[in-house]
Amino acid sequence: MHTAKRFVSRLTRQTLALVLAGGRGSRLHDLTKWRAKPAVPFGGKFRIIDFPLSNCINSGIGQVGVVTQYKSHSLIRHIQRGWGFLRGELDEFVELLPAQQRIETSWYEGTADAVLQNLDIIRSHRPEYVLILAGDHIYKMDYGTMLAAHVESEADITVGCIEVPVEDAKGFGVMAVDEDLRIREFEEKPEHPKPIPDQPGKALASMGIYVFSTHVLFDELIRDHQAQAESSHDFGKDIIPSVINRLRVMAFPFKDPVAGKSAYWRDVGTIDALWQANLELIGVSPELNLYDSDWPIWTYQEQLPPAKFVFDDENRRGTAVDSMVAGGCIVSGALVRHSLLFSQVQVHSFSEVTDSVIFPDVDIGRNCRINRAVIDRGCRIPAGTNIGVDEAEDRKRFHVSPKGVVLVTPEMLGQDYPHGL
């Protein structure tokens, strides 16, 4: 065991991680109108980007580049504030890599192109392995075990994968593997996903996580770049399908090491998925345990006072039931039930908040009824407002998801967006 730990530790020290965090996240509608998807708040005090970054640090990978492009101001600000604790003298860093037109006069045109345009920076760090990560998924994963599997299987490329229901697999890269977990087929976002042979209701989907031996990455990026019009310069659409017949490309199933089944992994790319994943955290024993001190999620910590619940009159009692409430919140003579309140939320007297996710710095006036909603940062909900009560009325002002979750942003209320989205 000691030898195995030293082996993995050596691999993680030889690895550069690149977190691709430039996506628009258009399925999140107005939540990503002024911020990149990885900057969207999650879990009461975090942002989505904190999960892959924390996985890197907890895995022993201390060299990380964050590739940004789309409306990245709040993302850059968050990383500068919350991720500057690494030791530069030990060559540890979280480095921002915005689109700079380093090779072409265009911006990043795909995930592979985003890495290609930073090839000189990658070379300067001289890693043995490059770990490519999506910056917009929620999960906990020890990347060291994936790196070890990559080396032990003598792979050129290793693709992280997870079992998903066949009906959900249309939004992912779907693969077929042999008994040695070598990938034999790979199709990005297929119309008719192929199920796993012995599990007809499941498909093996790519997590958007790739380990490359560095020389292989360089060769394939240059080859893809030379293809120009024939390629969309994307790892899932172009790079992986083009190499499975001539390189050793292996799958790494992401499983819970204790239960032996598929581990927790969420793509929170829609309003419904984001709402559900947040409210899952409220459960007695949620799949994603944020209270796990062995695998902490790191983030920017605001200095805030504890949450406060005031008034204890018969019809005016500050109460939160079956909920998570972050620091700086004040629930004043109101009822919060099965909801998640981010930092510095104020809920005023006689209001009720149920089954809702309330982002930071929201003020909810008196006598409001909020049900099955996501309220964006900085909203000022006027007294007497009903949200999630009358769907027809909600549709006139707000965005209502396919499953009936109401999204409210400051702009929809005729208000300015706050600084530091």
N, C-alpha and C positions, 0 to 999 in steps of 0.2 A: 504493500500500500504506500509506504514511504517513497519507494522508487517511482511508483505511478504518479504520485503528487509532484515529485520533482520533475518528471517527464512533462507533465501538463504545464507546470509553471514555466519551464523552459520554452514551450511552444507559445504560451500567451505573451511572454516577453519578446518573442520574435514576430509578433503579429501587429499589424496596423489595422484598426477598424475604421471603416468609412460608413457613416450613417447618412443615408440619402433622405434629406429633409426638405426638399424643394417642391413637394407636391401641392397642387391646388386644393385637393379634397372637395371637389365641386358637389359631391353628394351630400355634404354637410350644409349646403345652401348658404344662408347668410352668416353662419358661424365662421366661415372661411372667406367672407367678403373682404376683410381687412387683416387677416392673419393666415399663415400657413397651417395646414392640418396638424403637423407635429406640435404646434404651439397651443392647440386647443386644451383648455383645462380638463383635468380628469382626477377623480378620486378625492376631492375635497381640498387638496392643497398642491397637487402636482400638475404637470403638463405631460402630454403624451410622450414627448421626446425624452422625458426623464426615465422611462422604462428601459429602452435600449441602452441609454447611456449608463444607467445603474447596472445593467447586466454586464456591460464591459468592465466597469470598475470592480464589481464583485467577482468577476471571472479572472481578474488579474491582468486585464488588458489596459495598460496605462497610456497608450498612444491612440488617440481617437480624432478623426476629422469629421466635421459635420458639414455636409454639402448642402448649401442653401440657394434658393432662387426666388420663389414666388412670395411676395409680400412678407419678407422675412424680418421686419424690424422688431416685432415683439419677441420672435424666436431668438434673434441675436441678443437682444437685451436680457432675456431670461438666462441664456447660456453665460453671458458675461458676468451676470450677477451671481448665478448659482453654481457655476462649474469652474471657478478659478482656484479651487483648493488643491489641485494636483501639484506635485513638486517638479518644477522645471529643471532643477539641478539634477534630478534623477531621470531626466528626459521623459517625464510624464506630461501629458497635455490633452486638452480638448480644444482643437483648433478649428476655427471657422473658415470654410472654403466657399465663399460666395461666387456666383458666376462672374468671371472676369475676362472672358474671351481670350484665354491664354493661348489657345491653339487656333481657333476659328474666330471669325467676326460675328458669330451668332451666339445666342445663349444656349444653355443646355437643351439638347433636343431629345433626350431619352436618358434612362438610367445608366446605360453604358457610356453614352457621350459625356455624362456628368463626371464619370470617373476618368475617362480619357483626357478631358480638359485639365485634369489635375495630375497628369502622369509625372510631370517633373517634380511635383511636391512629393508624390509617393516614392519616387526614386531617391530623393534626398534623405528619406528616413530609412531606406535600405531594409525593408522587412523581408522575412522569408515567406510569410503568408499574409494575404489581405482578406479581411473579413468584411463582406458587403452586407449592410443591414438596412432594412426599411425603417424609417423613423416614425412610423405612424401606427404601430400595433402595440397592444397591451399584453405583456407576458413576463414571466421570470424564467431565465434560461442561463445555464452555465455553458458559455461558449467553449470552455476548455475541453469538455467532453467531445464536442463536435470537431475541434481541432485535432484531438487525439485520434478520433475515428478517421479523419482525413489522412493523417500520416500513416496510421497502421494499415489502412486499406490501399496505400500507395496511389491515392486518387490524384487526378489533376484538378478536379473541381468537385466539391461536395455541396449538395443542395439540402437545406433544412426543409422538412416536410411534416405535414400533420394530416390526420384523417378528418375529413369533413363529409357531411351528407352530400350525396350526389347532386341534389337539387341546388345546393349552395356552391358547387364547384365551378359553375360557369364564370365566376369572377376571379378565378385563380389559374395559375399554371398547373396542369394536371399531368402526372407522370405514371408510367408503368415501369416496374422494376423486376429483376430476376431474383433468384433465391439468395444471391450474394448482395442484394440491394444496389446492384449496378443499374443505372437508369437506361432503359432501352427505348422508351418513347417519352416525348415531352411536347405538350401542346398548350399554348397560352390561351386562356379564356375560351375553351371549346364550347360549341353550341350543344354538343351531346357528350358530356364527360364520361370517360370509361371508368366503370367501377373497379374496385379491388376484386380480383378473381374469387376469393372465398368470402367476401363481404359485399354482396350486391347493392346494399344501400349506401356504401361508403366509397369515396374516391381519395386518392393520395394527392394532396395539394401542396404546392410550393408556398413556403412562408416568406419568400423574398429575402432569404438569408443564404449567402453563398460564401464558401471558403475557397479561395484560389491560391494555388502555389504561384508566387509572384511572377515568375517568368512566363507562366501560362497566361496569366491575366494580361500582361503586356502584349504578348503575341496575338491574342484573340481580339483585344481592343483595337490594335493597329489593323488587323485583318478586316474587322467590322468597319472601321473608319474608311478603309480603301474601297469598300463596297458602295459607299455613298448612297445613291438613289435606291439601291436594292434593299437597304436596311432602314429600320426605324430607330436603330441604335439603342435597343432595349435588351436587358439581360434575358428576361423571360420570353420575349417575342423572337429575338434574333440569336443572341449568343448561345444560350443553352441548347435550343433545337439544332443549331448548326454544328455542334461539337460532339453530340452523343455517339456518333458512329466512328469518330476518329480519336477521341480522347477517353480517358477513364473518368467517367462522371458518376459519382455515387450519391445515393440518397441517405440522409440522416433523419430517421423518424424521431420527432420530438415527443418523448414520453415522460410521464411522471415517474421518477426513479423509485418511488415507494409503491405506488399502486400498479405500475406497469402498463397503464393505459395512456391514451393521448393526454398530454398536459394542457393546462389552461393557456389559451391563446385567443385573443379577440381582435378582429378587425372592426374598429369602431368608426367605419367610414360613412355611416348613415345616421340620421337623427335618431331613428329607432334603436340602432345598435349602441350608440353612445349613451342614450338614456337607460337602456336595459343594463349595460355593463356597469354603469355608475350605481344603479340601484341594487345590483347583485351584491355589492360590497357591504350593504347594510345587513345582510343575512347573518344568522347566528354563526355559521361556519362556512363562509364564502370560499369558493375555489381559489380566488386570489386573496391571499392573506397579507394585508398591509401592515399587520402587527408582528411580522416575522423579523426578529432582530438578527437572524442569521443571513438574511438576504435583504438588506434595507433598500428602500427606494430613496435616492438622494434628490434634492431639489433646492431651489432658492428658498430660504427660510425668512419670512418677514417677522419682525419683532412685534408681536401682537399680544394683547391681554387675553385671558381665558374667555371662553364663551360665557354669556350671562343670561339667566332666565328670571324675569322680574314680574311682580304682581301675583298675588295668591288669593284673589277674590273669587266668589262663586262663578261669576260669568266672565272673569277676566284673569286668567291664570297663564303665565308663561310656561309652556310645556313643549317638550319634544319627545315623541314616542317612536321607538323602533326606527331611529334616525341616526345620521352622523352629522355633527355640527362642528365646524372648524373654529379656530381661534378668532377673536375679535367680533364674533357674532353677538347680537342682542335679540332675544325673543321676548318681546314686551307684551304680556297679556294676550298672547296669540298661541295657536296650536299648530305644531309641526308634526306631521305623521308620515312615517315611511318615506322620508325625503333625505336628500343630501345637500347640506348648506356649506358652500365654500367660505373662505375667510371674509370677515367684515360685512356680513349680511345682516340687515335689520328688518325684523318683522314686527309691525306695530299692532296695537291692541285690536282684538275682535276679528283678526284675520285667521284664515286656515290655509295651510299649505300641505298638500297630500300627493304622494307618489310623484315628486318633482325633484329636479336637479337645478339648484340655484347657484350660478357662478358668482365670483367675488364681487364685492362692492355694490350689491343690489339692495335697494331700499323698497320695502313693500308696505304701502300705506295701510291705514285702518280699514277694517271691514272688507278686505279682499278675499276672494275665493280662488285659489290656484290649484289645479288638479292635472296630473299627467302632463307636465310642462318642463321645458328647458328654458331657463331665463338667462340671457347672456349678461356678461359683465357690465356693470355700471347702469343697469336699467333702474329707472325710478317709476315704480308701479303706483299710479294715482290711487287715492282712497276710493273704495267702493268698486274696484275693478274685478270682473269675473273672467278667469282664463281657464279653459278646459271644462267649462260648464255647458256652453252652447256652441256646438261645432260650427253651425252656420255663421254665427257672429264672429267666431275666431277666424274663420276663413276670410272675412272681409278685411282684417287688419294684420293677421299673423300668418306664419307658415304652419300648416297642419300635415304631419307625416302620414304615410299609408296606414299606420297602426294607431293614428289618432293622437300622437304626441304633439303638443303645441310648442313651436319655437318662437320666442319673443326676443327681439334685439332692440337696442336703444333707437336705432333708425326707424324701426316700425312704430315706435312711440313718439316719433318726432323729436328725439333727443340726440345730442351729440355723443359720439363714442368717447369713452374715457381714455386718458393717456395710458399707455402700457398694456394694450390688449393682450 
